[in-house]
Amino acid sequence: MSTEPFKNVILIPQTNQLLGLYTIIRDAQTKRPDFIFYSDRIIRLLVEEGLNQLPVTPKSVETATNQTFEGVSFLGKICGVSIVRAGESMEQGLRECCRSVRIGKILIQRDEETALPRLFYEKLPDDISERYVFLLDPMLATGGSAMMATDVLLKRGVKQDRIFFLNLICSKEGVDSYHEKFPDVKIVTGAVDECLDENKYLVPGLGDFGDRYYCI
Ligand code: URA
């Protein structure tokens, strides 16, 4: 990675608990129900960390004991945007933390003729430019799809510093390519893997996240 390795990469605390969760989902022997359960636990931690990053404003409330509690409340609205299909696995974790959250979708697929990623579909909240956006995609490998999805968000008027890209694993080269283009987007992740293999899978990685999470 470049000279400032973790600028705008928020790596969630590397506790033994987290390492244990990654050990289960990275294990090729782990069956789908466990893969889903333990991935969901990591997703929940990523969402919680994303929420920690949002700005707040002071707010005081009267408690049931007639005392004043000096607290905070979130500034602004959020929404999720999942990159179909693997990103959809992260929607439930966001919904569990943010009731009634709006969630948009972006479908990007490899164009068979050019081998380049191509935007097939986007469905986003009309007022997305006024929201903080949690961009959801579990694996950041080359960054091709994430960069295209981020371009879609910027074209819709979302500012880079209002985008939080949540993923379970990213590659060093993916982070570098992504941040070269979008330096002010914050990447919230739980693991940074060394490299990609010849098929552009993360190493050590966990294989194809979408195939392991969903029945193929
Ligand atoms: N997408 C995946 O599901 N796995 C990888 O290793 C890379 C991209």
Boltz pocket constraint, residues with backbone or C-beta under 6 A from the ligand:
constraints:
  - pocket:
      binder: B
      contacts: [[A, 86], [A, 139], [A, 140], [A, 141], [A, 200], [A, 201], [A, 202], [A, 203], [A, 205], [A, 206], [A, 207], [A, 208], [A, 209], [A, 210]]
      max_distance: 6.0
